[in-house]
Amino acid sequence: MFSERHYARDTGRYDNQGTSALVWLLCAIGAGFVLQAIFERAIPGGAPIPAQAAALVPGLFLRGHVWTLLTYTLLHVNILHLIVNGLTIYFMGRETLPLLGNRRFGWFCAAAAAGGGLLWLLVNFRDPGSVLIGASSISCALLMLFACFYPDNKITLVLFFIIPVSVRPKYVAGAAAAFDLFGLLFYEIPGKHFSFAVAHSAHIGGMLVALGYYFLICKRVWRQDAPSPSDALPEWLQKKKKPAVIAAPKYKVNITSRDDLKAELDRILDKINSQGFASLTDEEKHTLDSAKDILSGR
């Protein structure tokens, strides 16, 4: 997006921003899988130390292991499980991160993990020894959020790592939701067990977090030029206000030199990186639009 514009690259400072929340998330998941493999191979018999420390287990959660509501996403069944979740998080995350900003993206992923874990606990509380691991709740949440933002933008999937297929995100997310809802109602809730276990409830929990975030917050705020703190609340929680007369926006950016403009542009790009594009004011958006011609000397 903005990094592709030449006036964003010329600043130098924006390209040197700290590591994004997406990279930190993928690194944490990868490190968790490596530690899991080390512990399981170092201990004869594969003692489940990683599961006891980080996996979400109803019995252990009720004993106070509340951190496992997030850390279960750092463990995976095998390398294929890790690759599927990692690729989904990467491709969906790099599209949604510029819209949310680093901070909101991090909180969204944490909420997706917690939401998926809580729904899974609610469904599987009867079996205190059952175990949940994997970042599928986050990957499903990002897939659903991406489909909400870009429902008709075609994406290419590679079936069986061989056959490329172009499809709209809304159909992919809809099919995933239907599959997990079917599995939840006819497999997980009845307590049926198969050799290839899928945590449908965790997937559904992540998707519900994404839908709630989009429809209760993003759908309204994203289309407003200058959102206020009350805009982050659902409409049914806000007090009714009389419509106010909105004057035409006045842009009063007073940049006296090229260096001042670059400094102001750096500040705006920092704000986008941390809070998302929706947090910009009319004046800041106007500065972004006009900076291209000014910095190029037109």
Legacy VTK file of the C-alpha trace (Angstrom):
# vtk DataFile Version 3.0
C-alpha trace
ASCII
DATASET POLYDATA
POINTS 298 float
0.000 0.000 0.000
1.803 3.135 1.249
5.252 1.551 1.151
4.816 1.231 -2.621
4.586 5.005 -3.034
7.856 6.746 -3.731
7.355 9.473 -1.137
6.966 6.781 1.535
10.200 5.107 0.454
12.115 8.394 0.270
11.637 9.107 3.949
13.936 6.246 4.893
12.463 6.150 8.348
9.294 4.255 7.532
11.182 1.379 5.932
13.155 1.016 9.169
10.118 0.535 11.374
10.269 -2.188 13.996
9.325 -5.755 13.218
5.622 -6.089 12.422
3.178 -7.928 14.650
2.688 -10.507 11.890
6.383 -11.392 11.851
6.481 -11.633 15.650
3.463 -13.937 15.597
4.945 -16.258 12.975
8.298 -16.332 14.781
6.588 -17.206 18.071
4.639 -20.038 16.448
7.772 -21.372 14.767
9.804 -21.162 17.989
7.048 -22.940 19.892
7.078 -25.830 17.437
10.882 -26.124 17.651
10.813 -26.219 21.473
8.003 -28.757 21.335
10.056 -31.035 19.071
13.162 -30.679 21.257
11.377 -31.588 24.486
9.501 -34.520 22.982
12.684 -36.018 21.496
14.945 -35.301 24.478
12.730 -37.105 26.962
12.340 -40.911 26.561
8.800 -41.862 25.729
7.878 -38.356 24.610
6.711 -37.097 27.997
4.066 -34.426 27.415
5.936 -31.552 29.073
5.072 -29.082 26.264
1.406 -30.060 26.558
1.416 -29.530 30.318
3.107 -26.135 29.994
1.376 -24.611 26.967
-1.455 -26.785 25.600
-5.050 -26.004 26.500
-6.383 -28.806 28.723
-9.744 -28.387 30.519
-8.512 -30.019 33.715
-5.329 -27.930 33.878
-7.140 -24.735 32.872
-9.514 -25.122 35.817
-6.479 -25.519 38.083
-5.191 -22.096 37.127
-3.323 -22.582 33.837
-5.081 -19.565 32.332
-2.106 -18.651 30.125
-2.801 -21.725 28.012
-5.784 -19.868 26.565
-3.166 -18.171 24.348
-0.105 -20.438 24.395
-1.879 -23.452 22.879
-1.475 -21.714 19.509
2.316 -22.172 19.743
2.141 -25.991 19.561
1.205 -28.162 16.566
0.565 -31.820 15.854
3.120 -32.103 13.040
4.983 -30.089 10.427
2.055 -30.158 7.976
-0.238 -28.715 10.639
2.308 -25.941 11.216
2.766 -25.176 7.510
-0.973 -24.921 6.782
-1.594 -22.565 9.692
1.580 -20.577 9.060
0.833 -19.990 5.381
-2.776 -19.009 6.075
-1.727 -16.570 8.787
0.979 -15.091 6.562
-1.123 -14.550 3.432
-4.234 -13.354 5.263
-2.252 -11.364 7.802
-0.224 -9.362 5.306
-3.494 -8.129 3.744
-5.278 -7.253 6.991
-2.297 -5.857 8.928
-2.180 -2.528 6.982
-5.879 -2.017 7.735
-5.619 -2.711 11.453
-2.130 -1.521 12.325
0.347 -3.451 14.474
-1.328 -2.907 17.820
-4.856 -3.771 16.723
-3.604 -6.718 14.708
-1.874 -8.137 17.772
-4.929 -7.709 19.975
-7.155 -9.195 17.274
-5.021 -12.350 17.036
-4.963 -12.663 20.822
-8.754 -12.284 20.937
-9.154 -14.897 18.185
-6.984 -17.364 20.121
-8.874 -16.722 23.356
-12.269 -16.878 21.641
-11.446 -20.162 19.947
-10.058 -21.604 23.163
-13.078 -20.575 25.240
-15.587 -22.081 22.822
-13.511 -25.276 22.668
-13.461 -25.445 26.483
-17.219 -24.963 26.576
-17.749 -27.867 24.169
-15.112 -30.221 25.647
-15.429 -29.529 29.375
-16.819 -33.055 29.882
-13.417 -34.510 29.003
-10.852 -32.927 31.381
-8.005 -34.782 29.676
-8.636 -33.575 26.116
-5.949 -31.358 24.566
-6.118 -28.422 22.167
-3.036 -27.256 20.249
-2.510 -25.321 17.023
-3.005 -21.784 15.693
-6.052 -22.729 13.623
-8.309 -20.354 15.556
-6.098 -17.431 14.488
-5.795 -18.566 10.863
-9.568 -19.070 10.589
-10.200 -15.660 12.155
-7.847 -13.933 9.702
-9.442 -15.786 6.790
-12.897 -14.624 7.861
-11.739 -11.047 8.457
-10.067 -10.955 5.039
-13.276 -12.241 3.443
-15.228 -9.490 5.211
-12.938 -6.756 3.896
-12.419 -8.194 0.405
-15.338 -10.574 -0.290
-15.072 -10.440 -4.091
-11.314 -10.085 -4.643
-10.245 -13.271 -6.364
-7.482 -15.286 -4.710
-5.623 -18.297 -6.089
-5.469 -21.504 -4.057
-3.227 -24.450 -4.906
-5.145 -27.673 -4.340
-2.931 -30.555 -3.263
0.019 -28.175 -3.876
-0.450 -28.800 -7.632
-3.729 -27.445 -9.063
-4.197 -23.615 -8.998
-7.806 -22.526 -8.491
-9.110 -18.930 -8.441
-11.978 -18.305 -6.039
-13.585 -15.428 -4.165
-12.692 -15.145 -0.446
-16.346 -15.089 0.645
-16.844 -18.569 -0.800
-13.698 -19.924 0.865
-14.681 -18.494 4.244
-18.264 -19.672 3.815
-17.184 -23.195 2.949
-14.800 -23.310 5.911
-17.510 -22.064 8.265
-20.026 -24.602 6.932
-17.527 -27.456 7.282
-16.651 -26.515 10.869
-20.279 -25.949 11.848
-21.169 -29.398 10.515
-18.256 -30.962 12.393
-19.169 -29.116 15.570
-22.806 -30.217 15.533
-22.390 -33.804 14.337
-18.935 -34.777 15.551
-17.532 -32.656 18.378
-20.633 -31.977 20.482
-21.805 -35.636 20.376
-18.302 -36.603 21.531
-17.374 -38.822 18.601
-13.663 -39.619 18.275
-11.702 -40.230 15.090
-8.010 -40.729 14.389
-7.817 -37.350 12.615
-9.183 -34.922 15.189
-10.215 -31.409 14.158
-11.066 -28.733 16.741
-14.121 -27.380 14.933
-15.238 -25.388 17.962
-11.909 -23.514 18.099
-12.236 -22.662 14.407
-15.788 -21.410 14.895
-14.710 -19.374 17.926
-12.028 -17.596 15.907
-14.456 -16.882 13.083
-17.016 -15.444 15.497
-14.385 -13.084 16.887
-13.604 -11.915 13.341
-17.265 -11.377 12.483
-17.900 -9.523 15.719
-14.859 -7.305 15.226
-15.809 -6.468 11.656
-19.544 -5.844 12.044
-19.486 -4.177 15.476
-16.422 -1.995 14.936
-14.731 -1.931 11.532
-17.775 -1.711 9.283
-18.731 1.702 10.714
-15.398 3.161 11.754
-13.572 2.394 8.501
-15.853 4.661 6.507
-15.507 7.653 8.817
-12.828 10.256 8.291
-12.216 11.073 11.944
-13.542 8.375 14.283
-14.092 9.285 17.914
-13.629 6.950 20.918
-17.383 6.294 21.085
-17.294 4.945 17.518
-15.491 1.857 18.792
-18.659 0.824 20.646
-21.537 -1.093 19.072
-24.395 1.117 17.921
-26.754 -0.321 20.540
-24.395 0.850 23.313
-24.067 4.407 22.085
-26.307 7.258 23.140
-28.537 8.700 20.473
-27.265 12.033 19.196
-28.940 14.637 17.084
-27.386 14.939 13.652
-24.904 17.776 13.598
-24.201 20.068 10.694
-20.786 19.140 9.360
-18.865 21.938 7.727
-16.748 21.319 4.683
-13.268 20.181 5.715
-10.589 22.840 5.732
-7.016 21.839 5.178
-4.581 24.056 6.987
-1.338 22.141 6.598
1.437 24.702 6.863
4.610 23.061 5.586
7.322 25.657 5.021
10.052 23.383 3.711
10.696 19.998 2.136
12.255 18.719 5.372
9.181 19.760 7.373
6.964 17.892 4.928
9.068 14.736 5.250
8.920 14.997 9.047
5.131 15.356 8.956
4.884 12.435 6.531
6.999 10.281 8.870
4.632 11.062 11.726
1.567 10.149 9.647
3.101 6.857 8.472
4.010 5.996 12.068
0.393 6.600 13.024
-0.842 4.318 10.219
1.592 1.614 11.289
0.451 1.679 14.921
-3.251 2.602 14.693
-4.363 1.844 11.135
-5.416 4.066 8.240
-8.852 4.749 9.740
-7.280 6.794 12.560
-6.120 9.557 10.172
-7.828 12.949 10.141
-8.903 14.800 7.007
-5.829 17.005 7.238
-3.481 14.025 7.501
-5.127 12.268 4.541
-4.829 15.447 2.492
-1.136 15.662 3.391
-0.610 12.079 2.191
-2.368 12.779 -1.098
-0.461 16.001 -1.789
2.957 14.778 -0.617
3.550 12.796 -3.800
3.473 15.850 -6.061
5.273 18.109 -3.605
8.202 15.754 -2.974
8.562 14.997 -6.687
8.826 18.696 -7.454
5.704 18.955 -9.612
LINES 1 299
298 0 1 2 3 4 5 6 7 8 9 10 11 12 13 14 15 16 17 18 19 20 21 22 23 24 25 26 27 28 29 30 31 32 33 34 35 36 37 38 39 40 41 42 43 44 45 46 47 48 49 50 51 52 53 54 55 56 57 58 59 60 61 62 63 64 65 66 67 68 69 70 71 72 73 74 75 76 77 78 79 80 81 82 83 84 85 86 87 88 89 90 91 92 93 94 95 96 97 98 99 100 101 102 103 104 105 106 107 108 109 110 111 112 113 114 115 116 117 118 119 120 121 122 123 124 125 126 127 128 129 130 131 132 133 134 135 136 137 138 139 140 141 142 143 144 145 146 147 148 149 150 151 152 153 154 155 156 157 158 159 160 161 162 163 164 165 166 167 168 169 170 171 172 173 174 175 176 177 178 179 180 181 182 183 184 185 186 187 188 189 190 191 192 193 194 195 196 197 198 199 200 201 202 203 204 205 206 207 208 209 210 211 212 213 214 215 216 217 218 219 220 221 222 223 224 225 226 227 228 229 230 231 232 233 234 235 236 237 238 239 240 241 242 243 244 245 246 247 248 249 250 251 252 253 254 255 256 257 258 259 260 261 262 263 264 265 266 267 268 269 270 271 272 273 274 275 276 277 278 279 280 281 282 283 284 285 286 287 288 289 290 291 292 293 294 295 296 297
